[in-house]
Amino acid sequence: MLLMLLDHVRETFFLHMQVPDPMIAGETLADRFLVDLLLIFVRRFLFF
């Protein structure tokens, strides 16, 4: 649940920073990519 909370409020923390488009894989930061990848699997378990 904490990971999902961080996912929803993440944009609040990055308002003062230039964040690249997450749809362009070459510009995406590695830590953000890994968190998004992890949350894909977490969402499936929370849904069921």
NULOKE-74602 format. One record per atom (N, C-alpha, C, O): chain; residue in one letter; atom name; x, y, z; residue number from 1. Coordinates in steps of 0.05 Angstrom, whole numbers, plus 5000, padded with zeros to 4 digits. Atoms other than C-alpha are relative to their C-alpha. Layout:
// residues N
A|A|CA|X|Y|Z|NUM
...
END
This chain:
// residues 48
A|M|N|5016|4976|5000|1
A|M|CA|5000|5000|5000|1
A|M|C|5017|5025|5000|1
A|M|O|5010|5045|4987|1
A|L|N|4982|4976|5000|2
A|L|CA|5058|5048|5014|2
A|L|C|5011|5005|4973|2
A|L|O|5015|5028|4965|2
A|L|N|4990|4996|5027|3
A|L|CA|5086|5036|4945|3
A|L|C|4979|5014|4982|3
A|L|O|4985|5031|4966|3
A|M|N|5021|4988|5016|4
A|M|CA|5019|5054|4914|4
A|M|C|4996|5029|5009|4
A|M|O|4991|5046|4992|4
A|L|N|5002|4973|4991|5
A|L|CA|5015|5116|4957|5
A|L|C|5022|5017|4989|5
A|L|O|5017|5040|4979|5
A|L|N|4978|4985|5012|6
A|L|CA|5084|5138|4934|6
A|L|C|4996|5004|4970|6
A|L|O|5003|5025|4959|6
A|D|N|5005|4997|5029|7
A|D|CA|5063|5126|4862|7
A|D|C|4981|5022|4995|7
A|D|O|4984|5037|4976|7
A|H|N|5021|4979|5005|8
A|H|CA|5003|5172|4869|8
A|H|C|5010|5028|5008|8
A|H|O|5001|5047|4996|8
A|V|N|4991|4973|4991|9
A|V|CA|5040|5229|4905|9
A|V|C|5028|5006|4989|9
A|V|O|5039|5027|4996|9
A|R|N|4973|4996|5011|10
A|R|CA|5105|5223|4866|10
A|R|C|5003|5026|4985|10
A|R|O|5023|5040|4987|10
A|E|N|4998|4976|5016|11
A|E|CA|5089|5281|4820|11
A|E|C|5002|5025|5018|11
A|E|O|5014|5045|5010|11
A|T|N|4998|4978|4981|12
A|T|CA|5083|5327|4881|12
A|T|C|5029|5006|5007|12
A|T|O|5037|5029|5010|12
A|F|N|4972|4996|4993|13
A|F|CA|5156|5315|4898|13
A|F|C|5016|5010|4977|13
A|F|O|5037|5022|4981|13
A|F|N|4985|4992|5023|14
A|F|CA|5179|5328|4827|14
A|F|C|4990|5025|4986|14
A|F|O|4998|5030|4963|14
A|L|N|5010|4976|5012|15
A|L|CA|5142|5393|4814|15
A|L|C|5022|5020|4994|15
A|L|O|5020|5035|4974|15
A|H|N|4979|4981|5004|16
A|H|CA|5206|5434|4820|16
A|H|C|5022|4990|4982|16
A|H|O|5042|5004|4977|16
A|M|N|4979|5012|5016|17
A|M|CA|5247|5388|4775|17
A|M|C|4989|4995|4971|17
A|M|O|4965|4991|4967|17
A|Q|N|5007|5008|5027|18
A|Q|CA|5248|5376|4700|18
A|Q|C|5001|4969|4999|18
A|Q|O|5022|4958|5001|18
A|V|N|5001|5029|5002|19
A|V|CA|5225|5304|4693|19
A|V|C|4994|4992|4971|19
A|V|O|4975|5002|4960|19
A|P|N|5005|5008|5028|20
A|P|CA|5231|5271|4624|20
A|P|C|4974|4984|4997|20
A|P|O|4963|4974|5017|20
A|D|N|5025|5015|5006|21
A|D|CA|5171|5239|4591|21
A|D|C|5004|4970|5006|21
A|D|O|5023|4958|4995|21
A|P|N|4996|5028|4993|22
A|P|CA|5163|5169|4621|22
A|P|C|4995|4981|4977|22
A|P|O|5002|4957|4979|22
A|M|N|5006|5017|5023|23
A|M|CA|5139|5142|4554|23
A|M|C|5025|4996|4982|23
A|M|O|5025|4978|4965|23
A|I|N|4976|5003|5016|24
A|I|CA|5208|5153|4523|24
A|I|C|5021|4986|5017|24
A|I|O|5032|4997|5036|24
A|A|N|4983|5017|4983|25
A|A|CA|5251|5097|4550|25
A|A|C|5028|5010|5003|25
A|A|O|5041|5007|5023|25
A|G|N|4973|4991|4999|26
A|G|CA|5317|5129|4533|26
A|G|C|5004|5024|5019|26
A|G|O|5026|5028|5028|26
A|E|N|4998|4977|4982|27
A|E|CA|5302|5191|4575|27
A|E|C|4991|4995|5028|27
A|E|O|4995|5011|5046|27
A|T|N|5011|5007|4973|28
A|T|CA|5271|5156|4635|28
A|T|C|5023|4993|5019|28
A|T|O|5041|4978|5011|28
A|L|N|4980|5006|4980|29
A|L|CA|5313|5154|4698|29
A|L|C|4997|4971|5009|29
A|L|O|4975|4960|5010|29
A|A|N|5000|5028|4993|30
A|A|CA|5333|5084|4720|30
A|A|C|4983|4994|5025|30
A|A|O|4968|4974|5026|30
A|D|N|5016|5005|4975|31
A|D|CA|5303|5090|4790|31
A|D|C|4970|5003|4995|31
A|D|O|4955|4987|5006|31
A|R|N|5028|4997|5006|32
A|R|CA|5237|5115|4764|32
A|R|C|4990|4976|4983|32
A|R|O|4967|4966|4988|32
A|F|N|5008|5023|5017|33
A|F|CA|5235|5059|4712|33
A|F|C|4996|4975|5018|33
A|F|O|4977|4960|5014|33
A|L|N|5002|5023|4983|34
A|L|CA|5248|5006|4765|34
A|L|C|4976|5001|5019|34
A|L|O|4963|4981|5024|34
A|V|N|5023|4997|4982|35
A|V|CA|5195|5034|4812|35
A|V|C|4974|4995|4984|35
A|V|O|4956|4981|4994|35
A|D|N|5024|5004|5017|36
A|D|CA|5144|5035|4755|36
A|D|C|4997|4970|4994|36
A|D|O|4975|4959|4994|36
A|L|N|5001|5028|5007|37
A|L|CA|5162|4964|4736|37
A|L|C|4991|4983|5025|37
A|L|O|4975|4965|5022|37
A|L|N|5008|5014|4976|38
A|L|CA|5155|4940|4808|38
A|L|C|4970|5005|5006|38
A|L|O|4956|4986|5014|38
A|L|N|5028|4994|4994|39
A|L|CA|5088|4975|4815|39
A|L|C|4980|4986|4981|39
A|L|O|4957|4981|4988|39
A|I|N|5017|5016|5018|40
A|I|CA|5061|4938|4755|40
A|I|C|4991|4974|5013|40
A|I|O|4968|4966|5011|40
A|F|N|5006|5026|4987|41
A|F|CA|5066|4873|4794|41
A|F|C|4985|5004|5026|41
A|F|O|4968|4988|5033|41
A|V|N|5013|4995|4975|42
A|V|CA|5043|4903|4860|42
A|V|C|4970|5006|4995|42
A|V|O|4953|4997|5010|42
A|R|N|5028|4993|5006|43
A|R|CA|4979|4931|4828|43
A|R|C|4984|4974|4995|43
A|R|O|4960|4973|5003|43
A|R|N|5014|5025|5005|44
A|R|CA|4960|4861|4805|44
A|R|C|4992|4986|5025|44
A|R|O|4970|4975|5027|44
A|F|N|5006|5013|4975|45
A|F|CA|4964|4833|4875|45
A|F|C|4980|5015|5017|45
A|F|O|4963|5003|5031|45
A|L|N|5019|4984|4985|46
A|L|CA|4925|4891|4906|46
A|L|C|4973|4999|4988|46
A|L|O|4953|5002|5002|46
A|F|N|5026|5001|5013|47
A|F|CA|4870|4885|4855|47
A|F|C|4985|4975|5007|47
A|F|O|4961|4975|5011|47
A|F|N|5014|5025|4995|48
A|F|CA|4855|4812|4869|48
A|F|C|5000|4996|5029|48
A|F|O|4990|4975|5039|48
END
